[in-house]
Amino acid sequence: MVPSVDIRKDLRRRFSTLGESAVEWAIRLCGWSAILFVFAIFLFVFREGAPVLFRELDLKEFFTSVNWRPDSTIRPQFGILALLAGTASVTALAMAISVPAGFASAIFISEFCGPKAREALKIIIELLAAIPSVVWGFIGYMVLNPVIIWTTGAPIGINILNGGIILALMSVPIIMSVGEDALKAVPDSYREAALALGASRWQLTTRVLLPAARNGLLAAALLGVGRAVGETMAVLMATGHSVRIPHSVLDPVRTLTATIAAELGETVEGGTHYRVLFVIGSLLMIISLITNLTADLIVRGVKGRQRT
């Protein structure tokens, strides 16, 4: 009987070890597959745009010209300067609105809010991220459009201001979530020391927590930038889709993402216009990659300094 019991225990131990190894390898496979998928997507997009990038496309004109005339029968022109300006202006306005709002929400939820209200507010704010972008586009077109015309006297309310407000509302949840995590990561000893010295709650927040969590808050802002730059349908419906260099927030503009969404279905597969749109897609992926890598490096720096 004793040998039989020992054999069973040994078999169980071996099966348990095999099961743990299988789960570990499955987790590793899932992690590496995510990285491989990202690189595969980038290679696919870059492969489609590479033939025109190295042969037909004038890179100087591409980055410095405001003339976007891909369907011209005389001489097609592929200048994205106006598209870059439109993307930058909408994103900058969105960040000017969403970063203070997101940080204020994070500070209130983290430091000034009771437990029940905290959970309720977090759920409500994070629900904003669940609203489809096309619905945000409808809100910009049907709600903000007449409001902007009425309040500013602009001839049309589909412009930078409209798109910036919509993108700000879409970016607040991620900024708030990451910002709150950064504030919560500040050691409690900082709070206790400040309160022991007689600091008020506002002084604790502005003079202790915000400086201590500044890198994490910067990472939250960068992630919000990545969210705004990559948005497509909402800005397509809310910015006016006009190729121009903007001079005020009431000017309609066109963004890089909206250009791809609006024109890809009308191009001839394999044509120059088709491939230039993939070049723009590659540029967007590089911008998003740099933004997210910067945010990740900042977060890693925060965690490293907290451990030391």
Secondary structure as GFF3:
##gff-version 3
##sequence-region A 1 308
A	DSSP	alpha_helix	2	55	.	.	.	ID=ss1
A	DSSP	alpha_helix	59	64	.	.	.	ID=ss2
A	DSSP	beta_strand	68	69	.	.	.	ID=ss3
A	DSSP	beta_strand	77	78	.	.	.	ID=ss4
A	DSSP	alpha_helix	81	107	.	.	.	ID=ss5
A	DSSP	pi_helix	108	112	.	.	.	ID=ss6
A	DSSP	alpha_helix	115	127	.	.	.	ID=ss7
A	DSSP	three_ten_helix	128	130	.	.	.	ID=ss8
A	DSSP	alpha_helix	133	139	.	.	.	ID=ss9
A	DSSP	pi_helix	140	144	.	.	.	ID=ss10
A	DSSP	alpha_helix	145	152	.	.	.	ID=ss11
A	DSSP	alpha_helix	160	184	.	.	.	ID=ss12
A	DSSP	alpha_helix	188	196	.	.	.	ID=ss13
A	DSSP	alpha_helix	201	204	.	.	.	ID=ss14
A	DSSP	pi_helix	205	209	.	.	.	ID=ss15
A	DSSP	alpha_helix	210	212	.	.	.	ID=ss16
A	DSSP	alpha_helix	214	229	.	.	.	ID=ss17
A	DSSP	alpha_helix	233	238	.	.	.	ID=ss18
A	DSSP	alpha_helix	256	263	.	.	.	ID=ss19
A	DSSP	three_ten_helix	264	266	.	.	.	ID=ss20
A	DSSP	alpha_helix	272	307	.	.	.	ID=ss21
###
